Amino acid sequence: MINYSIKTAPSAIEGCGVFAAAKIPGRRKVGEVTGEIISVRAARKRAKGKCRICLIDLSNTHALDCTGGNALRLLNHSCRSNAFLRICRNRVEVYAKRDIKKGEEITVDYVESAHSGGMKCGCGQKECRDTI
């Protein structure tokens, strides 16, 4: 479920990204990332050896494999993101931190991932931590 008009397009950060096709007001739910709920063990097996993954840990035991999910699976990381993820009852919701302008890429801070500390960040922000 996506609540605001978005589009996917090539991103200056990495690969394809998600962009606002119209203004998104701050503090509003952009939508939910969809996919398959699997065990964390299965998620680690699927991620092993891959440089790009579409997995979100939901808990210590379950993860969301977004590979076949909606366009929000393509949200890129930024150290100065304009949106955030909220995990509630095995659902991954995306909320705008502030107003997001039409044409602006929607980004989230991955904080922790399977690549934690081992993947170079390409967000280009002044506050960039250099690694994800």
Backbone hydrogen bonds, N-H to C=O, Kabsch-Sander energy under -0.5 kcal/mol:
donor,donor_aa,acceptor,acceptor_aa,energy
3,N,30,V,-2.8
4,Y,30,V,-1.0
7,K,19,F,-2.4
9,A,17,G,-1.7
11,S,15,G,-3.4
17,G,9,A,-3.0
18,V,106,I,-0.5
19,F,7,K,-3.3
20,A,104,E,-2.4
21,A,5,S,-2.6
22,A,5,S,-0.8
24,I,100,I,-2.6
27,R,96,A,-2.3
28,R,25,P,-1.0
30,V,28,R,-0.6
30,V,94,V,-2.8
31,G,94,V,-1.3
32,E,1,M,-3.1
33,V,92,V,-2.6
36,E,65,D,-2.5
38,I,36,E,-0.5
38,I,63,A,-2.8
40,V,61,T,-1.8
43,A,39,S,-2.2
44,R,40,V,-2.5
45,K,41,R,-1.7
46,R,42,A,-2.3
47,A,43,A,-2.0
48,K,44,R,-1.4
50,K,47,A,-2.3
56,I,64,L,-2.0
58,L,62,H,-2.4
59,S,62,H,-1.9
63,A,38,I,-3.0
64,L,56,I,-3.1
65,D,36,E,-3.3
65,D,63,A,-0.6
66,C,54,C,-3.4
66,C,64,L,-0.9
67,T,54,C,-0.6
69,G,66,C,-2.8
73,R,70,N,-1.9
74,L,71,A,-2.2
75,L,72,L,-1.5
76,N,106,I,-0.7
78,S,108,V,-1.4
81,S,78,S,-0.7
82,N,107,T,-0.7
83,A,107,T,-1.5
84,F,95,Y,-2.4
86,R,93,E,-2.8
88,C,86,R,-0.6
88,C,91,R,-2.4
91,R,88,C,-0.9
92,V,33,V,-0.6
93,E,86,R,-3.1
93,E,91,R,-0.7
94,V,31,G,-3.1
95,Y,84,F,-2.6
96,A,28,R,-2.5
97,K,82,N,-2.7
98,R,82,N,-1.0
100,I,24,I,-2.9
101,K,99,D,-0.5
103,G,20,A,-3.7
104,E,101,K,-2.2
106,I,18,V,-3.3
107,T,105,E,-0.6
108,V,76,N,-2.1
110,Y,108,V,-0.8
112,E,110,Y,-2.2
116,S,113,S,-2.0
118,G,115,H,-3.7
119,M,115,H,-0.6
121,C,130,D,-2.2
128,C,125,Q,-1.7
132,I,119,M,-3.1
